[in-house]
Amino acid sequence: MANRGILLVMAAALCWGLSGGIAGVLIAKGWDSVVISFYRGAIGLLFVLVWLALKPRCSGFASLWLWFWSVIAGLGVAGNFYFYFFSIAESSVAVAATLMYCAPIFVYLVSFMLRWEYATPMKWLAIVLVMIGIVLLTRVYAVDAGGVTPLGVITGLLSGASLALFIFGFKYAVLHGSAPAILTIAFSTLIVILGSIMNAEQAGRVLSSLDWPLLAVLGVLGGGVSFIFYIIGLRQTAPAVASIVAMVEPVTASLFGVIILGEVLVGTQMLGMAVILLTVTALGVNSNQA
């Protein structure tokens, strides 16, 4: 059972990593980040609705708290999708994926402010190390940052902050209803938000475009099966192990960017990436074992 859970979490992380790379291809072809995010969420909703139909019991739809926290989770996932893809357009897949992986740091900072967690010296050290890693990865100190714009850095970090918001929303929503119900409301919220701001003309050209298979694959991997795999797998996996396995996502996205998209990372950027990934993973493992 534990091995099955690890494989499901790994499969979810792999799907998310590949979705970042596929988004990079679509962005290079001229597709807008909002449109890509919208279709990723819309296709994801179709999968979640099937999951809900198969598991209709204890949905919790009658609970106002379920709706409240699920909408919060929806705001988080909408921001995560959009800011992540925007960051890819302004930097690279490797940089954007690694910055998004900083989400646990935002969770800790909010927890410190709300006094949900104690700020220990080790946790502050981890936060400082991640900040150093971000500086090395984004090369903000260099005149030529290697194609990484300030907006790319900001949106990459915002994608991580949005992921943290999704984590908070889902954590409290699950106390009032089922995972399929939460994701149904969350993805519906995403569709309303992104649908109201996306380029309707470009969105309408998707089905007649030769790129629609890529968008479909992105939606299936990044918005559909990945969330289902992850939630089911997490129930059967020790949190510490899941924290380590989650490294598959940024590593996969980075390899996709380097191998398929021809992105280049200099030595300091690779060092910064290693500092961030190892620190955040160690922080997650130690927190889950505490």
Secondary structure, 3 states (H helix, E strand, C coil): CHHHHHHHHHHHHHHHHHHHHHHHHHHHCCCCHHHHHHHHHHHHHHHHHHHHHHCCCCCCCCCHHHHHHHHHHHHHHHHHHHHHHHHHHHCCHHHHHHHHCCHHHHHHHHHHHCCCCCCCHHHHHHHHHHHHHHHHHHCCCCCCCCCCCHHHHHHHHHHHHHHHHHHHHHHHHCCCCCHHHHHHHHHHHHHHHHHHHCCHHHHHCCCCCCCHHHHHHHHHHHHHHHHHHHHHHHHCCCHHHHHHHCCHHHHHHHHHHHHCCCCCCCHHHHHHHHHHHHHHHHHHHHHHHC
